[in-house]
Amino acid sequence: MSGSYDDMLSLVYHGTKTKPHMPMSDRAAQFSPFAALTGYEAAIDETARFTEEKITLGEDAKAELEQNLQYLYQHSLEHPEVVMTCFQKDERKAGGSYVTICGAVKKIDGSQHCILLETGVKIAFEDLLTIQLTEVPTKREHSDTV
């Protein structure tokens, strides 16, 4: 294969005597990608992030949820332990995600339609998907007989 530069291939490169050599770090920087649109990658990632739609409960699920809420209201002074699945709305885009929250019930607020846990978490009735009541251990009575 012959080309127009074949006569130069055998020459030795002596470098320049007037300019200092470029450091390797600067040499690598000239080949790094250029981000003309700052924030574009973050916007793409945010758009690609998955969110769920809120589930509409059927009549049976609503009845079970109502029954569990009624139980919690009647036993709220006992601070029952619960495991709840509820919808948490996404702050940036439509939809949200379902999260599971565990804790002891502090108060059932019928006027504000929410459950307040002892940890300070407030959950609206409309965001609830399920409520599971956990067994609260009963206090054992100690006997003085040996």
Secondary structure as UniProt FT lines:
FT   TURN            4..5
FT   HELIX           6..8
FT   TURN            9..10
FT   HELIX           24..29
FT   TURN            30..31
FT   TURN            38..39
FT   HELIX           40..48
FT   HELIX           59..74
FT   HELIX           76..78
FT   STRAND          81..89
FT   STRAND          96..109
FT   TURN            110..113
FT   STRAND          114..117
FT   TURN            118..119
FT   STRAND          122..124
FT   HELIX           125..127
FT   STRAND          128..133
//
